[in-house]
Amino acid sequence: MRDMYATLSVLDVEDDDSWDEELQQDPKLQQLVQDLNVSPTSHSGYEFKKGRLLYKGKLVLPKGSNKIPLILAECHDSPCGGHLGLFRTFKMVSSFLFWEGMRRDIKKFIEECDVCQRKK
């Protein structure tokens, strides 16, 4: 639980408007939000609540969000993250966030981590 709060502190560094801006720049997510506004049950697992898009209660980030590297660094590289492997890092991040291609992005991040590669 402490790890989640550490990561959320990284997210809170950004202005609230940046979430909306990123969401508006992603046509696929914008369409999803429009669909949910018309019919809240149109996309299973998704909801638009208080200006935030959620999937199964987890905050949805646009694919390619500039927040993703910050989140992955906090969840993997920081003392809280401890250079955990793919499974544990994925489990930590996916406990409160979702984005398309998340597992692939986490795998790539870990494969490019110098500390982890030296430990092999």
N, C-alpha and C positions, 0 to 999 in steps of 0.2 A: 504494500500500500504506500509506503514511504516513497518508493521509486516513482509511482504514478504522480504524486504531488511534486516531486522534483521536476518531472517532465512538464507538468502543467505550469510550473513557474516559468519555464522556457517559453511556453506558448503565451503566457500572460504578458511577456515583454512586448509583444506586438500590439498595435492599436486595434481596438475592436473593429474599426472600419476595414482593416486588412482582410478579415474573414469574408466580409461581404464582397469586397473587390475581387478576391480570388474566386469566389463562387460565381460571380457575375461573368468572369472571364472564361469559365468552362461551359461551353454550350450544352454538353451532355447533362451536367448537373443542373444547369438552368432549366432545361426541359423537364427534368425530374421534379424540380421544385414547382414548376408551373402545373405539372400533372397532379402533384400532391395538393396544391391549393384548390384545384377543381374537385379532385376526388382523393381524400386522405388515405384511402386503402388501395390506390391504384398500383403501388409498387410495394410488394411484400417486404416487410422489415424496415422500410424507410418511413421517416416522418420529418416534417418541417415544423420545428417548435422554437418559439422565441427567436426567430431569425437564424436558427442553426439547422443544418441538415444533419439528421442522425440516421444511422443504420444499426438496428438492434440496440438502440440506446447509446451508440458510440458516435462521436463526432466524425463527420465525413470531411475529408480534405480532398481538394482536387488533385488528380494525378499530376505530378510535377510541381506541387506546391513548394514555395521557397521555405516553408516551415519544416519539410520532411528531413533535410540534412541536420537541422538543429535538434529535432526530436530524436533521430537515430543516434546522433552523437551523445545526447544526454542519456539515452537508454542503453547504449553500448559502451561508449568510451569513458564515461564519467565514473567516479568511485562507486556511485550507486549501481551503475550498469556492470562494472567489473569485467568487461569484455566477454560477456556471456555468448554462447553459441547461437546459432540460428533459431533453434526451437525456443529457448528461453527469452531471447530478444523479441521474437515474434509474439510470444505469449504476453510479454510485458506491454508492448506497443498496442497489440490488438485488444487488450483489455479495456481500452478507452478511446481508440481511434480506428478509423477505417479509411482506406483509399484503394482505388483500383491498382492492382499490381504490387500491393504492399509486401507480400512474401518475397517476390522477385527483387524489389528494392532493398529489402533488409539483407537478403542473401548477397547481393552485389556489394552492399556497404561493408559487410563482414569480410567478404573476399578481398576487399581493397584495404582492409585495416592492417597497417604495418605490424602492430603489436601481435595480432592474432596470427599473421602469417609467419612471424618469427617463432611463435610457440609451437608451430607444426613440426 
